[in-house]
Amino acid sequence: MSKKHFDTRAIHNGRSPILQGGMVNPPVYHGSTVVYSSLDDLETAKASHDQKDALVYGRLGTASTFSLENAMADLENGFGAISVSSGLAAVTTTILAYVNSGDHLLIADTVYGPTRAFCQHYLSRMGIEVEFYDPMIAANISPFIRENTAMIFMESPGSITFEVQDVPAIVAAAKSKNVTTALDNSWATPLFFRPIEHGVNISITSATKYIVGHADALMGLVVADDEENYYRLKVCRDHLGQSLAPDDIYLGMRGMRTLGLRAKHHETQALALADWLSKQSVVSQVLHPALASCPGHDLWKRDFDGSSGLFSFIIEKRSKKALAALLDHMELFSMGFSWGGFESLIVPQEAENSRTATEWNNSGQILRVHVGLENIDDLITDLSAAFDRYLATE
Ligand SMILES: Cc1ncc(COP(=O)(O)O)c(C=O)c1O
């Protein structure tokens, strides 16, 4: 399927009706135990337990698991994928596959909060030196790379403030010193950005977001660029006992079928809302990678094929009472920490205490929105009324 367009592959990958009793969708294999009819078969399976798509034991993957993993690897143009129980597990499994005690890890200052917490609390305890870098560092990352640097971790755009990183420049610096690169690509999904095509070794997706797309399952997918990196990730995943439950795999596969359609509509909706926000006097800045007001916008234009439904904007800071007046009475936007589902969400965020290599000097109030699939005029009406309440409250 690799020669077909993205949307076609998202529809056809991982399905084989002839092998599925004629049904359009692959069956969900519930099961821990795989049984063998002869000693020879059992011994062959045992000997192949660490191979790709080997059917040995439920935790190591079933035919359902392999369908999803291979479908995702193809969408990313990678060698192979592993699936795990959440996006955060995808991050931690990836990092643990590469770092040893005494190593140094370079990680973008704007990574997702729990990724930062894992590095600060667990890796530090294991004798791994974690150094955060300015996400806008580009080729200037070179002097930060040491003999013992095991990985450069990127997240682009960054969480909360959406800085777009110069991925090719960072990859070039890493490659010149033989350092592995990984990137959290949850925001873009492989529809809008394929890290491996830009030289990144490992692409991480919280499939909880746009792949599942309906806010009803947690899932992490990690795609490796080559065989060596794939097996390194698979061995680590298996050692950690990570796996993905069959019904969730089904929801991931089902979400993948409509990813192209949904993500493009989220994109249109978010661009319309961002445009409206940028004209409101209460809004001082819109942090959406497709707008010139977002750091790294030119890099987004150069490297990405589109933008998703998640972005932030900044309004003048007022009292907590005013913020509550804005948020507590919204009709359509719910307050919630996730994103990527069909529904619109809004959360207040702060950036000053979530970074250590850079400073956040903007004193305004950040609001992060996920723009869902509701009618855009209704969403604008909801936010407009929220701004009126904000400005009317002391
Ligand atoms: C950028 C990013 N990466 C990873 C994750 C973790 O995903 P999960 O909630 O599936 O563990 C999140 C969750 O919000 C995220 O925003």
The ligand as an ORCA input file, in Angstrom:
! r2SCAN-3c Opt
* xyz 0 1
  C       2.164     15.971     23.484
  C       1.664     14.824     24.301
  N       2.386     13.697     24.336
  C       2.002     12.635     25.066
  C       0.836     12.680     25.797
  C       0.467     11.497     26.640
  O      -0.577     10.773     26.082
  P      -1.495      9.811     26.966
  O      -2.478     10.697     27.665
  O      -2.092      8.886     25.973
  O      -0.606      9.115     27.928
  C       0.041     13.821     25.792
  C      -1.210     13.873     26.562
  O      -1.879     14.877     26.686
  C       0.480     14.933     25.027
  O      -0.227     16.077     25.018
*
